[in-house]
Amino acid sequence: MPSEPRDPVPAEVMRVIEKLAPDPAWPDALRSRLDDGTPEALVRSNVSRQKDVVADLVAGPPGELLNASKAARCLGYKNANQVTTYLRDHPGYFPEPDSVEVLGTPENPRRRLGWLRVTLLIWVLTRPGKGRRKGSGRGTSALPQVPSEGDPGELLGASQAAALLGFTSVNSFSSSLAQGRLPLLCEPDATEPNPRGGPPRRKWTRRRLLEQAAARRRS
């Protein structure tokens, strides 16, 4: 008899989230975004160590967008510019924005960046140490090794796609996909049911992923 799929969110962590979060959508949002391979001890430690930050992040809906200053405030930073500093000076450390709005004029453009509350919480939960995030290139990456050689028609999931395209994490791949930065992958080649009841899991052929990888190198 096949075993039940492991819930990526430890039970005691989920109880904390459910107690703190007024929005009932949080449990499913976490389950659909947290990587199966994330060590449970790491998630438990981060929740225990940063409970005030977790409480601030789950105070609103998981799909709510926060700008850079609000994100910094929820994450407990005294400097409202800390998030933009991370993006400028430490590429790959902080999650890529879920929303990028171009404002201003062609002569003086500016961007308004936004992060989903759930994106920020996943980042908090998966950092392997204070000030260091799993998959940021400063710790051990959880992404699998995916060879470019192989069956061009083989279907690959998000973690494999992220690795093949050179991303540092599934979150950064998903964020770029949501922003339209991977136009060849907007529509998956196939989907499969999520065993935990979340959104269907998307898959792409190795051929299309390699085409997108080549387009990224040319841009």
Stockholm file with secondary structure:
# STOCKHOLM 1.0

chainA/1-219         MPSEPRDPVPAEVMRVIEKLAPDPAWPDALRSRLDDGTPEALVRSNVSRQKDVVADLVAGPPGELLNASKAARCLGYKNANQVTTYLRDHPGYFPEPDSVEVLGTPENPRRRLGWLRVTLLIWVLTRPGKGRRKGSGRGTSALPQVPSEGDPGELLGASQAAALLGFTSVNSFSSSLAQGRLPLLCEPDATEPNPRGGPPRRKWTRRRLLEQAAARRRS
#=GR chainA/1-219 SS CCCCCCCSSCHHHHHHHHHHCSSTTHHHHHHHHSCTTSCHHHHHHHHHHTHHHHHHHTTSCTTCEECHHHHHHHTTCSSTTHHHHHHHHSTTTSCCCSEEEEEECSSSEEEEEEEEHHHHHHHHHHCSBTTBCTTSSSSCCCCCCCCSCSCTTCEECHHHHHHHTTCSSHHHHHHHHHTTSCGGGSSCSEEECCTTSSSCEEEEEHHHHHHHHHHHHHC
#=GC SS_cons         CCCCCCCSSCHHHHHHHHHHCSSTTHHHHHHHHSCTTSCHHHHHHHHHHTHHHHHHHTTSCTTCEECHHHHHHHTTCSSTTHHHHHHHHSTTTSCCCSEEEEEECSSSEEEEEEEEHHHHHHHHHHCSBTTBCTTSSSSCCCCCCCCSCSCTTCEECHHHHHHHTTCSSHHHHHHHHHTTSCGGGSSCSEEECCTTSSSCEEEEEHHHHHHHHHHHHHC
//
